[in-house]
Amino acid sequence: MVCKPKVVKWDEVEAKEVPREVATKTTIRWVIGPGEAPTFYLRVFEVEPGGEIFEHSHPWEHEIFVLNGKGIVRINGEEYEVGPGTVLYIPPCSKHYYKNTGDEVLRFICIIPKEGAK
């Protein structure tokens, strides 16, 4: 079990490009990742204007908090407009898709259970 605290500024964590087969114009920062917490991981996504994360699903849930920018999130075929302060719960096995529809970076926190780490 991990019992060591971690304190870091999110923007000091390395941003990695999300693979092109999964998304366009998108980076991810594993702010709290495997080996750093026993149950949940915290990631920060940045989707550039016009970028998207293609529709996909998996057997774990997501909890999302939008920090800035605007876009749409489609969950099981239903579209939602999102912006700063929007909170989303995406249930396990739900098809979901993200697109930046604004002119600035769409940045959001995404929390997943450890089963979601790849």
PAGU-525915 format. One record per residue (C-alpha): residue in three letters; x, y, z. Coordinates in steps of 0.5 Angstrom, whole numbers. Last residue first. Layout:
<node><aa>ALA</aa><xx>X</xx><yy>Y</yy><zz>Z</zz></node>
...
This chain:
<node><aa>LYS</aa><xx>-5</xx><yy>3</yy><zz>-38</zz></node>
<node><aa>ALA</aa><xx>-9</xx><yy>5</yy><zz>-31</zz></node>
<node><aa>GLY</aa><xx>-16</xx><yy>4</yy><zz>-31</zz></node>
<node><aa>GLU</aa><xx>-16</xx><yy>-1</yy><zz>-26</zz></node>
<node><aa>LYS</aa><xx>-13</xx><yy>4</yy><zz>-21</zz></node>
<node><aa>PRO</aa><xx>-20</xx><yy>8</yy><zz>-21</zz></node>
<node><aa>ILE</aa><xx>-20</xx><yy>14</yy><zz>-25</zz></node>
<node><aa>ILE</aa><xx>-20</xx><yy>21</yy><zz>-24</zz></node>
<node><aa>CYS</aa><xx>-20</xx><yy>26</yy><zz>-30</zz></node>
<node><aa>ILE</aa><xx>-19</xx><yy>34</yy><zz>-29</zz></node>
<node><aa>PHE</aa><xx>-20</xx><yy>38</yy><zz>-35</zz></node>
<node><aa>ARG</aa><xx>-17</xx><yy>43</yy><zz>-39</zz></node>
<node><aa>LEU</aa><xx>-20</xx><yy>45</yy><zz>-46</zz></node>
<node><aa>VAL</aa><xx>-15</xx><yy>50</yy><zz>-49</zz></node>
<node><aa>GLU</aa><xx>-17</xx><yy>56</yy><zz>-52</zz></node>
<node><aa>ASP</aa><xx>-22</xx><yy>58</yy><zz>-58</zz></node>
<node><aa>GLY</aa><xx>-28</xx><yy>54</yy><zz>-57</zz></node>
<node><aa>THR</aa><xx>-31</xx><yy>47</yy><zz>-59</zz></node>
<node><aa>ASN</aa><xx>-26</xx><yy>42</yy><zz>-56</zz></node>
<node><aa>LYS</aa><xx>-29</xx><yy>35</yy><zz>-57</zz></node>
<node><aa>TYR</aa><xx>-30</xx><yy>30</yy><zz>-52</zz></node>
<node><aa>TYR</aa><xx>-33</xx><yy>23</yy><zz>-53</zz></node>
<node><aa>HIS</aa><xx>-36</xx><yy>17</yy><zz>-49</zz></node>
<node><aa>LYS</aa><xx>-39</xx><yy>10</yy><zz>-50</zz></node>
<node><aa>SER</aa><xx>-41</xx><yy>8</yy><zz>-43</zz></node>
<node><aa>CYS</aa><xx>-38</xx><yy>1</yy><zz>-40</zz></node>
<node><aa>PRO</aa><xx>-37</xx><yy>4</yy><zz>-33</zz></node>
<node><aa>PRO</aa><xx>-41</xx><yy>11</yy><zz>-31</zz></node>
<node><aa>ILE</aa><xx>-38</xx><yy>18</yy><zz>-34</zz></node>
<node><aa>TYR</aa><xx>-39</xx><yy>23</yy><zz>-28</zz></node>
<node><aa>LEU</aa><xx>-39</xx><yy>30</yy><zz>-30</zz></node>
<node><aa>VAL</aa><xx>-37</xx><yy>36</yy><zz>-27</zz></node>
<node><aa>THR</aa><xx>-38</xx><yy>43</yy><zz>-30</zz></node>
<node><aa>GLY</aa><xx>-34</xx><yy>49</yy><zz>-27</zz></node>
<node><aa>PRO</aa><xx>-31</xx><yy>52</yy><zz>-33</zz></node>
<node><aa>GLY</aa><xx>-34</xx><yy>49</yy><zz>-39</zz></node>
<node><aa>VAL</aa><xx>-38</xx><yy>44</yy><zz>-42</zz></node>
<node><aa>GLU</aa><xx>-44</xx><yy>43</yy><zz>-47</zz></node>
<node><aa>TYR</aa><xx>-47</xx><yy>36</yy><zz>-46</zz></node>
<node><aa>GLU</aa><xx>-49</xx><yy>31</yy><zz>-52</zz></node>
<node><aa>GLU</aa><xx>-53</xx><yy>25</yy><zz>-51</zz></node>
<node><aa>GLY</aa><xx>-50</xx><yy>19</yy><zz>-55</zz></node>
<node><aa>ASN</aa><xx>-48</xx><yy>14</yy><zz>-50</zz></node>
<node><aa>ILE</aa><xx>-44</xx><yy>20</yy><zz>-47</zz></node>
<node><aa>ARG</aa><xx>-42</xx><yy>26</yy><zz>-51</zz></node>
<node><aa>VAL</aa><xx>-38</xx><yy>31</yy><zz>-49</zz></node>
<node><aa>ILE</aa><xx>-38</xx><yy>38</yy><zz>-52</zz></node>
<node><aa>GLY</aa><xx>-33</xx><yy>44</yy><zz>-51</zz></node>
<node><aa>LYS</aa><xx>-31</xx><yy>50</yy><zz>-48</zz></node>
<node><aa>GLY</aa><xx>-24</xx><yy>52</yy><zz>-44</zz></node>
<node><aa>ASN</aa><xx>-22</xx><yy>52</yy><zz>-37</zz></node>
<node><aa>LEU</aa><xx>-22</xx><yy>47</yy><zz>-31</zz></node>
<node><aa>VAL</aa><xx>-27</xx><yy>42</yy><zz>-33</zz></node>
<node><aa>PHE</aa><xx>-28</xx><yy>37</yy><zz>-27</zz></node>
<node><aa>ILE</aa><xx>-29</xx><yy>30</yy><zz>-29</zz></node>
<node><aa>GLU</aa><xx>-30</xx><yy>23</yy><zz>-25</zz></node>
<node><aa>HIS</aa><xx>-29</xx><yy>17</yy><zz>-30</zz></node>
<node><aa>GLU</aa><xx>-32</xx><yy>10</yy><zz>-29</zz></node>
<node><aa>TRP</aa><xx>-29</xx><yy>3</yy><zz>-31</zz></node>
<node><aa>PRO</aa><xx>-31</xx><yy>-2</yy><zz>-36</zz></node>
<node><aa>HIS</aa><xx>-28</xx><yy>1</yy><zz>-42</zz></node>
<node><aa>SER</aa><xx>-31</xx><yy>6</yy><zz>-47</zz></node>
<node><aa>HIS</aa><xx>-29</xx><yy>9</yy><zz>-53</zz></node>
<node><aa>GLU</aa><xx>-31</xx><yy>15</yy><zz>-58</zz></node>
<node><aa>PHE</aa><xx>-25</xx><yy>19</yy><zz>-60</zz></node>
<node><aa>ILE</aa><xx>-22</xx><yy>25</yy><zz>-56</zz></node>
<node><aa>GLU</aa><xx>-22</xx><yy>31</yy><zz>-60</zz></node>
<node><aa>GLY</aa><xx>-18</xx><yy>37</yy><zz>-62</zz></node>
<node><aa>GLY</aa><xx>-21</xx><yy>43</yy><zz>-65</zz></node>
<node><aa>PRO</aa><xx>-18</xx><yy>48</yy><zz>-60</zz></node>
<node><aa>GLU</aa><xx>-13</xx><yy>44</yy><zz>-56</zz></node>
<node><aa>VAL</aa><xx>-15</xx><yy>39</yy><zz>-51</zz></node>
<node><aa>GLU</aa><xx>-11</xx><yy>39</yy><zz>-45</zz></node>
<node><aa>PHE</aa><xx>-12</xx><yy>33</yy><zz>-40</zz></node>
<node><aa>VAL</aa><xx>-10</xx><yy>33</yy><zz>-33</zz></node>
<node><aa>ARG</aa><xx>-10</xx><yy>26</yy><zz>-29</zz></node>
<node><aa>LEU</aa><xx>-11</xx><yy>24</yy><zz>-22</zz></node>
<node><aa>TYR</aa><xx>-11</xx><yy>16</yy><zz>-20</zz></node>
<node><aa>PHE</aa><xx>-15</xx><yy>13</yy><zz>-15</zz></node>
<node><aa>THR</aa><xx>-14</xx><yy>7</yy><zz>-11</zz></node>
<node><aa>PRO</aa><xx>-7</xx><yy>6</yy><zz>-8</zz></node>
<node><aa>ALA</aa><xx>-4</xx><yy>12</yy><zz>-10</zz></node>
<node><aa>GLU</aa><xx>3</xx><yy>14</yy><zz>-12</zz></node>
<node><aa>GLY</aa><xx>5</xx><yy>7</yy><zz>-15</zz></node>
<node><aa>PRO</aa><xx>1</xx><yy>8</yy><zz>-21</zz></node>
<node><aa>GLY</aa><xx>-1</xx><yy>16</yy><zz>-22</zz></node>
<node><aa>ILE</aa><xx>-2</xx><yy>22</yy><zz>-19</zz></node>
<node><aa>VAL</aa><xx>-1</xx><yy>28</yy><zz>-24</zz></node>
<node><aa>TRP</aa><xx>-1</xx><yy>23</yy><zz>-30</zz></node>
<node><aa>ARG</aa><xx>-1</xx><yy>29</yy><zz>-35</zz></node>
<node><aa>ILE</aa><xx>-5</xx><yy>28</yy><zz>-41</zz></node>
<node><aa>THR</aa><xx>-4</xx><yy>32</yy><zz>-48</zz></node>
<node><aa>THR</aa><xx>-9</xx><yy>32</yy><zz>-54</zz></node>
<node><aa>LYS</aa><xx>-9</xx><yy>35</yy><zz>-61</zz></node>
<node><aa>THR</aa><xx>-12</xx><yy>29</yy><zz>-64</zz></node>
<node><aa>ALA</aa><xx>-14</xx><yy>23</yy><zz>-60</zz></node>
<node><aa>VAL</aa><xx>-14</xx><yy>15</yy><zz>-59</zz></node>
<node><aa>GLU</aa><xx>-11</xx><yy>13</yy><zz>-66</zz></node>
<node><aa>ARG</aa><xx>-6</xx><yy>19</yy><zz>-65</zz></node>
<node><aa>PRO</aa><xx>-3</xx><yy>17</yy><zz>-59</zz></node>
<node><aa>VAL</aa><xx>-4</xx><yy>22</yy><zz>-53</zz></node>
<node><aa>GLU</aa><xx>1</xx><yy>27</yy><zz>-53</zz></node>
<node><aa>LYS</aa><xx>5</xx><yy>27</yy><zz>-46</zz></node>
<node><aa>ALA</aa><xx>5</xx><yy>33</yy><zz>-41</zz></node>
<node><aa>GLU</aa><xx>11</xx><yy>32</yy><zz>-36</zz></node>
<node><aa>VAL</aa><xx>8</xx><yy>34</yy><zz>-29</zz></node>
<node><aa>GLU</aa><xx>10</xx><yy>41</yy><zz>-27</zz></node>
<node><aa>ASP</aa><xx>4</xx><yy>44</yy><zz>-29</zz></node>
<node><aa>TRP</aa><xx>0</xx><yy>40</yy><zz>-24</zz></node>
<node><aa>LYS</aa><xx>4</xx><yy>43</yy><zz>-18</zz></node>
<node><aa>VAL</aa><xx>6</xx><yy>38</yy><zz>-14</zz></node>
<node><aa>VAL</aa><xx>5</xx><yy>35</yy><zz>-7</zz></node>
<node><aa>LYS</aa><xx>5</xx><yy>27</yy><zz>-6</zz></node>
<node><aa>PRO</aa><xx>4</xx><yy>24</yy><zz>1</zz></node>
<node><aa>LYS</aa><xx>7</xx><yy>17</yy><zz>2</zz></node>
<node><aa>CYS</aa><xx>3</xx><yy>11</yy><zz>4</zz></node>
<node><aa>VAL</aa><xx>2</xx><yy>7</yy><zz>-2</zz></node>
<node><aa>MET</aa><xx>0</xx><yy>0</yy><zz>0</zz></node>
